[in-house]
């Protein structure tokens, strides 16, 4: 039975991290003292749900969490520092702090260390999230103890609803562009001026003009989507924002 630690202080642990090709010791006091911090733990770097949903969810909503009083969002996994650093690069998780719990010390003290030897993983963390204020655990969302790797309550949206049910999430924006396109530059500048993050799909080897036509029905760039709706080109984007 996984134990809920709400109302308790986070365990005292020193993590061995790597920065600028050097070992750097980071303590839980440094991570949590006089801060409001979200922590989520997961089974492993580069694994499917962790990479496709758990990390991106928190990374994308990080600005909203910050607006609602969260100082940092920490992802912990029972992996070594080298793996966690490479995973952070691969995920482009610039809004998160990825911490390696290589020996599982923090995870074990949290009572979340589980046996994944059937997958060849050894000891790993059960999936959960928690809100920590000045080192005290205010809220925990622990995934149900069922077979497999449940992902129902430790996600970013569940945590955001707990912190502020009325929080406004940022729009999901993607745009097709090509190198050297002035209209694309104009659209990107407009989004940046409004502090709106976006995903850029650059025409080239993997994203072709056929892809552009199949998805947007158009042949010119940029083609901007907001929350799944095709807005159009740079002029259409300007009209959308009333510019």
Buried (B, 14 or more C-beta within 10 A) or exposed (E): EBEBBEEEEBBEBEBBBBEEEEEEEBEBEEBBEEBBBBBBBBBBBEBEBBBEBBBBBBBBBBBBBEEBEBEBBBBBBBBBBEBBBBBBEEBEBEBBBBBBBBBBBBBBBBBBBBEBEEEEBEBBBBBBBBBBBEBBBBBBBBBEEEEEBBBEBBBBEEBBEEBEEEBEEBBBBBBBBBEEBEBBEBBBEBBEEEEBBBEBBBBEEEBEEEEBEEBBEBEBBBBBBBEEEEBBBBEBBBEBEEE
